[in-house]
């Protein structure tokens, strides 16, 4: 877990943004979808962090470099000029009460989103090389020193890429921090923790940002702060000002993944700000708030949250599913179809050899090209349980397809054995229709998926069962530093004044250690041969059993 630096200034950043952009009040500067008079106060849900609205009354001195009439104000006011002029347009005549919500901000947001609607239909990810990204769900997905720890959906999300593309050594780093806000990430984390990792990427990478209720931001704040964030890696906050530290990196695409349901109207506004950012950046639309509101039963039910508004494993997995769907990832994991009558196989993303039918059993050697992600399922050791995701959003049980099918087989019931383990009992009708293995938790295939997830938790420096992170004074399970150690080293060096290429050079060894865990995870995702047997179950009352 990354530590907060001593120059934490999220609240002055927020006030500065409002001062210099003039977006918090006025007829032409109201929140998206709000009436005249600017932002409505946040409506905290039960269990959400109480400090979310406290920033409005704080009187923290604005640090040097963040002055409303200084060079940074000019920088912000010139930022993305073609789009921003619709948001800071010349003052309009005041709207009456009934028409105020249809003011310039709602019109601008509607235009932005409608223009982008068709573009978001195509997949964002074309995987022809390794996937390199940093993933930030802030405190929703942050390790803790005691239970409960929230290393949940972000890890599940990461295993999708490790499991689906084992031909590449992917580099996916979760950087959640308890209590963090977007303003805090800009001032305390982007240059300190993200940029050295980006500098290690071999191919163009991604930065994923999920909005939250920390900081008390509205849609305009999210929209403005998000633009500042998306200037990275070219421009980052170096502790004093937004500068170019000349750290060479691959290009980074920013994906703003919306806001979950927490404080309702305020969360919806932050979600709208994220939607506008995706429209501006030309990236897919991540409409998490409305997807949860309309398509995920119980997504705002307090029983699905820990204290502080952190989602339980099942709801966190649902967030990961929505994020994958919105990004346009592949949903066809693979299909294996056996023709029992002709002892043949038809394959997609797998290979089958040695196919034979002897008596009531079909046998083959199968090697899949890839497999789907994993999540927490109780097994006598693992105690976290994410399977409620398929009650909250049952559509995801069939959205991803990993199909085993058998045609032309005799009528009856069958055992499916993989590597000698009886993983499921199915009817001939179910096999003929195709069995989706995505939610199967038995046998060697699930054990391998689970091991990939376990190794991802190892990289994060977290216990696989409790998810609690180790202290920075200890090294990771491989005997070298993991993400806990990297975060500690980055904070220490940054706090001592290291910047630019000198800073990244000092962290090169720490990053190389973290990359050893990527290779360790990738090794667990490699596909091997499996023995598959499909055997008809002989009824006990059959004549030859008399």
N, C-alpha and C positions, 0 to 999 in steps of 0.2 A: 504494500500500500504506500502511495506517495505521501510524504509529509508536507504540511503547509509551511511555506517559507515565512521568514520574519517580516517580509514586506508585503504581506497580504493587504490588498486594497480593493476588494471587489466592490464595496459599497461606494467609494469615491468614483470608481469607474462608472458605476451605474448613474450617479448624479451627473458626472461629466458628460456622459452620452446624452442625457436629457437636456443639459444646459446648451451643449453646442449644436444639437440637431433640432432643438425646439419641438420635440415630438410628444411631450407629455401633456400638453394642454392646448386648448384653442380649437377653433372651428375647422381648420385645415390640418390639424395635427392631433387626432384622437386615435385611440387603439382601433385595430381592425374590428369592425362590427360593433363599435361602441358609439354611444351618443355623445353630444357635446358635453365637455367638461372633463375629458381625459379618462384616466384609468379608474375603474371601480376597484375597491379593495378586494384582496384575495379572499376566498371563502374556504378556509381550511377544513378539510375533512377530518373525521376522527382518526387520530393516530398520525396525522401529518405533522411535519416539523413546525413547532410553534414559532420559530424565529423567522419564518418565511416573510412575514410582513413587518418585522421589527426594523428593517433597514430604513423604512421611510422616516423614522424619527431620530435616527442616529446623526451625530454631528461630528463626523470624522473629517479631519483636515484633508483637503485635496492635496496629494503629493505633488512635488515639483514635477513639471512636465505635463500635468493634467490640468491645464488652465483653460477656461472656456474661450478665451480670446487668443490663445497661443497657436503655435504651428500645428499642433495635433488637431485642434478644432478645424483648421483649414484643410488638413488631410482628410478628416472625416467628412467634411462638407463637400469635398471634391470626389469622394469615394463613390464609384458606381454612378456617376452623374446621370446617365440616361434614365436609370430606373428611379433614382431617388427624387428626381425633380417631380415625379408624380406624387411623392409622399410629402414633399415640402413645397408644394405648389403655392403660387400667390394666394393670399387669403380670399376665401369665398364669402359671399354674403351668409349671414348666420342662417342655419336651418331651423325650421320650427321643430317643436318637440317630436311630432309624428314622423318627420322626414329625416331627423338627425342621424339615425342609424344607417341611412343610405348615403352618407357623405362620401367624401373623396377617398377615404381609406378603404371602406368596404368596396367601393367601385374598383379601386386599384387592385385590391387583393383578388376580387372576382376575375378581373381581366388576366392577372398573372396566372391564376390557377386554371382558367379555361384555356388559355394559350398552351399550357403545359400538359393538359389532360391527355392528348393523343400521344405526345412524346413519351409519356411514362409507361405506355403499354409495352414497349420493347425492353428486353432484358438489359440490365446495366452491366452485368458481369459476363465477359467473354473470356473464358479461361484458356489461355494458350501458354501460360507460364505460371510461375508461383504467384500466390496471393499474399501480398504484404499489406498489413493495415494495423492501425491503432483503433481501439474500441473503447468508447467512454460512455458508460451509463451512470457516471458519477456515483453517488452513494447507493444507488439501487443495486449495484454489482460490485461492492467494495469488500475486501477482506477485513475481518475484525480480529482483535486479540482474544476475544471470548465469544462463545456462542450466544445468539445466533450470528453466523457470519454469512455474508450475502454473495458469495462467489457462485452464482447460479446461472441465469440465462446467458450471460456473456460467454461463459465457458461452453455451454451447449451450442451457442451460435458458432464459436470458433471451431468446434469439432466437425461441423459440417464441411469445412474446407479441408481439414486434415484428412477426413475419411473419404470424401468424394474425389479428391485429387492427390492420391498418394504418390503419383509420379513426380510430384514437385515437393520440395522442402519449403513449406509455407511459413510465414512469419506473422503471427497474429498476436497482438499484445493488448491485454485488457488493463486499463489504467484508471479504474474507479477509485474515488477518494471520498470518504465520509464527510458530509457537510459541504461538498464542493458545489459551486455554481458556475455558470458559464463565464461570468466576469472573473471569478477566481481561477478558472482554467487558463484564461488568457494571461493573467498577471502572474500566475504561480506555476503553471504546469506545461504550457505549450512549448516554450523554449527550454525549460528546465528538463522535461522528461520526454516529450514527444519528438522534438527535433533531432536529438542524437539517434533515436531509433529510426526516424525517417532517413537520416544520413546513411544508415546501414542497409537500406533497401536496395536490392539489385534491379528492381523494375518499378515503374510508377505505382504508387500506393494509394491507400484510402485512409481517411480519418472519419470515424463514425461518432456522431454527437447526439445524445438524447437529452432533450430539455427536462428540467425538473422544477420543483417549487422553491428550491433554495435561491435566495436573492430577491424574491418577490417580484420577478420580472413580468412584464406584460408582453404582448405580441410585438410592439415596436422595439422594446428593449432586445428581445430575442432576435428580431430581424437585424438590428444594428450591430449587436455584439457578434452575431453569427457572421456578418460581413467582415468584421475585424478578424475573427478567428480564421476565416477562409483566405485571408491574405497570407497566412502562413503556408509554406515555410519561407516565403520571400520576406515578409515583415512579421516580426514577433516582438513581444514586450520583454525588454532585457532587464527589468527591475527599476528602470527609470522612465523609459519612453519606448514608443514603438519604433523599431529600427530594423535595418537589414544587417544582420551579423555575418553575412557572407559565408554561411554554412552550406556547402553544396549538398543537395538532396535530389532525388527523383521527384517528378511532379506528384502532388498529392491532390486527390479529388475528395472534397468534403461532402459527406452525406448526413443531412440533418433528419433524424428519424422520428420527429414528432414529440409528443408529450403524452404519457399515460394518464388515465383518469385518476385524479387524486383530489384536487380542490376545484373540480368541475369547471365553472365558468372561466376561472383564471387559467386552468390547465388547457381548456379549449383555445383560449387566446394564444397561449404559448405554442400550442400545436399549429395554429394559423400562422404564427410567425415563422415556424419551421417550414411549413408548406411554401410560404413566399420565398424563403431562402432557396429551397430546391428549385423553384421556378426560375429564380434569378441565376442560379448556378447551372441550370440545364441538366439537373440530375433527377432521378425518379422521385415520385411523390410518395412520402412516407406519412400516411394519415393515421397514425397510431391511435389517437384519441377516439376518432369516429369509428375506426375498426373495432376497437374494444367496446365502445358504447353500443354499437348495433349488432355485432357479430360474436361477442364473447360474453356469455352469461356469467354473472357474478364477478365481473372484472373490477367493480367498485365495492364489492362486499368486503366489509372489514375482516371477515374470517379468512380472507385470502391474503392478508398482510401481517407482517410483523409490526411491532411498535415502530413509529417513525415513518410509516408509509412505505416500508420495503416489502416487495411482493414475496409471497411464499414460492417454493420451487415450481409448483404447477403453473401459476400465473406468470412467473418469470420466463418459463419455457414458452408460454403462449406469446409473450412479447418477442422472443427470439424467432418463433415461427412467422409472426407478422413481418418482422424485419427481413427475413429471408424471402418471403413472398413478395414484398414490396420491391426488393432489390432485383427480382427477376431471376432467381437462381434456378437451376435445373431441378425438376421434380421427378423425372424418370431416372431412378437409380439403376435399374436393370431388370430384364425379364428373361426367365428361363422356362421354356415350354418343352416338355417331354411328350412324344407321341408313343404311348405305351404299345399300341398294336404293331408299330413298325420299328421300335427300339431306336428312335431318332430323337434329336434335340434341335430346337431353334433358339438361338441365343441373341441377346442384346446386352452389351456391357458385361459379358461373361463368356466362358468357354466350357464345353462339356465333352469329355472323352470317355472311352471305355463303357459305353452305354450297353446294358444288357437287361433282358427280362428273363428271369428264371422262376418258374412257378408263379407265386403270388408276390414277387418282389422285383422292382425295377432298381437297378444300381447304376451309378455313374460317378466319375471324378469331375468335380466342378471347381473352377477358379473364377471368382467374381473379379471384375476390374476395380470395383469400388464398393463402398457401403455407406449407409446414412449415418448421421450424427448419433450421439448418445445423450442421455439425461439420467438423473438419479432415480433409481428404483430400489426399494428395500430388498436386501438379499441375505439378511442375517448379519451383515457387517455394515453395509450402507444403510443409514437410517432416514436420510432425506428422501422425500417421495414427490416426484414431479408428474406422476401419472394422472393427477387430477386435471392436467392440461387438456386431456381428451374428453373430460366432462365439461370443462369450461368452453372449449372450442372443438367439438367432435369432428368438424370438417378436416382438421389437420391429421386425423388418423388415416384418411384415405387420400389426402392431397399429395403426399409423397408416396411413390409407388416402387416397391421392390418385390417383384412378382415371381412366384413359383407356380407353374401350371402343368397339369397332366391331362392330356386328351386321350380318347379312345381306351379308357381304362374300364375294367369290369365294375359293375355296380357293387357298392359296399362301403365300409369304413376303412380308413388307412392310418397307419403311423408314418410320420415323416422323421427319419433319423438323419442327423448330420454329425459326422464323425462319431457314430455309435450312440449318440445321445438322442433320446426320443423328445423332439422339440414340440410336437403338436400332433393332435389326432383330428383328422378331417374326413368328411364324407367325399364320395366320388364326385358329387355335384359341386362341392366347394373347390376341389382340386381342378375340376374341368373349368370352372369359372375363373380360377386363379386366386391363390392365397397371397395376401400382402404381408410380407415379413417385417414391415417397418416397425410394428409395435410388438414383435415377438421378443420375449425376455429370457428365452431358454437356449442353451447350447453354446457352441463355439463361436458363432457369429456375433451373438450379443456380448459374449465375454470379451471379444476383441474390440467391439465398439466401446464397451465400458472401460477397457484399459486405455484407450485413446483419451477418453475424458479424464481418467485418473491421472494420466501423465500431464495433461494440460493443467490440472490442479497442482501437480508437482512443480511445474514451471512457475506458477504463481506463488509458490512458497506456502501452500495451504495443505492442511491435513485432509486426506481424501474423505474422511468420514465427517468430522466436525466442521471442516472448511475453515478452521481457525488458522491464521498465519503464524509462522515462526518469527522470532525476534531477528532484528537486523544483525545481531551479533553471531548468529548461526548461519552456516551455508546450507544450500539446498541438498536434495536427496542424491544428486549426482556428485556431491563433493565440491561443487563449484557454485558460484552465486546464481540465484534465480531472480525473479522480478522484485522480490522484497529487497534483496541486496543491491540490485540495480537502482531502485528508487532511493535507497539510503545514500548510495554513492553519488547519484546525480544531485540530490539535495545538498550534500556536504560540499561538493565541488562548486556548485552554483552559489551557495551561500558564502564561499570564500572569495568570490569575485571572478571565477573563471567564466569566460564567455567565448563565443565564436568557435573557430576551428580548434583553438587550444582546449576548449571545454570538451568538444566531441572526441578529440584525440586522447584525452585523459580517460574518458569513459569507454574507449575501444575494447579494452580487456573485459570490462563488465558486460558489454553488449555481446562479445564473443561467447562469454559464458552462457548468457541467456539463449543465444542461438544454438548452443549444444542441446538445450532442451527441445528446440524445434526439431532437431535431428532425432532426438529420443522419441518424441511424439510421432514423427514421420515413420520411424521404424515399427512402431506398434500398428500403424495403419496399412502396412504392406500386406498385400493379398497373397494367400497361399492356397494350395489344393485342399479341397474338402471332399470327403466321401459322403455321397447322398444316397440314401436308400428309402424307397417308398414301398411299404409292405401292407398288404391287405390284412385286416384283422379277422381271424377265423372265429366265427361265433362258437361259443362253448357248447351249443346244442347241436352242432354239426354231426351228422351220422357217424363219421369216422372217429369221433371222440367218444362214442358209446363204449 
